[in-house]
Amino acid sequence: MAHPPTTDPANTTDMPISTSTTGTPAAMNNPNPETETTDPETDFLLQSYIRLRHAISTKTHRGGDDDDDDDGQHQHRHHHHRHQQPSDRRPVLPTREALAAALSSLPTRGSPSYLEGRGAAQTHAHLLAALLPALNAQALSPRYYGFVTGGVLPVAEAADNLVTALDQNVQVHFPLPPGPGSGAPEKEEEEEEEEEEEGPGWTHSASTAVEDAALRMLIDLLHLDGEEDDEGKGARTDPRWPGRTFTTGATASNVLGLACGREAVVNARAARAGGKKTVAGDGLLAACLAGGVREVQVLTSMGHSSLAKAASLVGLGHGSIKDVGVPGEPWRLDLDAVERELEREDEGVLSIVVVSAGEVNTGRFATNVLDMPKLRSLADRYGAWIHVDGAFGLFARALPKTDEFLGLHANVAGLELADSIAADGHKLLNVPYDNGIFLCQHASVLTQVCSNPNAAYLASSPGDPNAILSPLDIGIENSRRFRALPVYAVLLSEGREGIAAMLSRMVLLAREIAAFVRDSDHYEWLPTEEASLESTYIIVLFRAKDPELNEVLVDRINASGRMFVSGTKWEGKKAVRIAVASWRVDVERDAAVVKEVLTAIAVGRKC
Ligand SMILES: *Cc1c(COP(=O)(O)O)cnc(C)c1O
């Protein structure tokens, strides 16, 4: 049941990649003569990739639990035996020996060969032979449950290789010349003069259009355009979120969210005081002084640590983060407390409210279906900005609308009422790092924060409200990677249903594990045993009832080599967190392994 419709995990891990039987990825003979071309660069890259995939598949079988004698044939024989899939036995962490070997292979200052060019072939052989075995198999393992990381869908990896091959810099949007009847507004005279210098409607890449297509599809996938039931078909052509861009991750998206929030609330106050000062133009201090602003606070409930970092980066400081969670359910936003804080607006205290849509320890949500409209009207009344940190939580909106997920849908309902939203591509969407998403309802605020002033040679604004904005003016970087392509590829390849199925498998596995932990004599389900499974998303938080075992539980689990988890603290005591985020999830297979490992550890049996 648990395979995604269009991609078979077994196929990608078991693919016969090479006819070589030596098992030595460092061997420099071409393992697959069919790929030989006449171009040395192409040859090198093709062979590098073949060797990489070959090394990955052999790494799978080395040092694995009990299948040291495994080889390619063995692998094939068991291709369809779910419980014996190689991915099932794959060691998640590198061995101590591999780590030691890798560390001792690093160049040492003072050695005669230090910084002596080794050449591409030898260098690549070093990467595969010494470094690869010392990395963790995060993206390759179906049971890497540390942090919230995700894996990489094969089609996303393929798209990312294309991005690397072309080293596409997505920087300035040069629109196509307006076609007949495109409705583009008349150019002003000044612009016309500029165009004569550069040539009319100059375009040099489709990348910005692809990026925009990916962002629009994401907005529709997540039902964020505020129009229900139209499935994105026949929807109006200008979705909300005219300020939309890809970032390096949710941290960068949170930086943009706080920067935009700060810009909007402070400038509005400065304007009300009759001044023309802005944060972007005059700086935070001058704009706050002009508006009589004493403080800008960030109201949230169990905000992610990156939020404090973002607050530091945008000049608000860690201390600006104020927790207004519901007592006993600290991940939930206490709207009464929020209102009390917003009222301080008349003392010159301005607020940005950050909704933790998916709290990172518990996976629970700050708001419910009725909260967001209330929060929106409070923010409007008191001049506050609403930012959603939905790094992984936002994707609950793409789950099927079936009974088992209705509770989660209620948790993420109304998030489209926010001023800005942060999400991660490299977590649940399973595209490679670095991939984050930032959406903003107010393009002018985003461009005010991010535009490059006095750089006329980069200007390309067409002045059309429905146009694609230059990436340059809506994000942190100027030169930047074509991060959109892997997302575009995943959306195209999986479609709404494929992505819904992938997310469902993550949630259903988390719930299987949660039910096991809840019913176990040895473990305690956190934050509360009384919670319903329906409120479980992709994270399971728990601890061992035996305090001694609890101290070492994370290490014991990871020492099993069968799965990887990360530790956290809950109410001052150690706890284990399982975050299910890989497309490779197989509910039945993985639940069995997790239960086996947790049971064996609890009863002191080897696993
Ligand atoms: C992971 C995460 C972040 C940070 O995202 P990065 O991708 O690591 O930059 C922010 N908020 C939440 C809720 C997260 O889970």
The ligand as a Tripos MOL2 file, in Angstrom:
@<TRIPOS>MOLECULE
LIG
   15    15     1     0     0
SMALL
NO_CHARGES

@<TRIPOS>ATOM
      1 C1         13.3340   23.6330   10.4160 C.3       1 LIG1
      2 C2         12.5520   24.7700   10.9130 C.ar      1 LIG1
      3 C3         12.9980   26.0910   10.7750 C.ar      1 LIG1
      4 C4         14.3330   26.4150   10.1870 C.3       1 LIG1
      5 O1         14.3930   25.9890    8.8870 O.3       1 LIG1
      6 P1         15.7610   25.7540    8.1250 P.3       1 LIG1
      7 O2         15.2910   25.0630    6.9140 O.co2     1 LIG1
      8 O3         16.6070   24.9080    9.0050 O.co2     1 LIG1
      9 O4         16.3470   27.0850    7.8600 O.co2     1 LIG1
     10 C5         12.1740   27.0960   11.1960 C.ar      1 LIG1
     11 N1         10.9930   26.8270   11.7660 N.ar      1 LIG1
     12 C6         10.5450   25.5780   11.9440 C.ar      1 LIG1
     13 C7          9.2120   25.3610   12.5850 C.3       1 LIG1
     14 C8         11.3080   24.4960   11.5220 C.ar      1 LIG1
     15 O5         10.8650   23.2510   11.6850 O.3       1 LIG1
@<TRIPOS>BOND
     1     1     2 1
     2     2     3 ar
     3     2    14 ar
     4     3     4 1
     5     3    10 ar
     6     4     5 1
     7     5     6 1
     8     6     7 2
     9     6     8 1
    10     6     9 1
    11    10    11 ar
    12    11    12 ar
    13    12    13 1
    14    12    14 ar
    15    14    15 1
@<TRIPOS>SUBSTRUCTURE
     1 LIG1         1 GROUP 0 **** ****
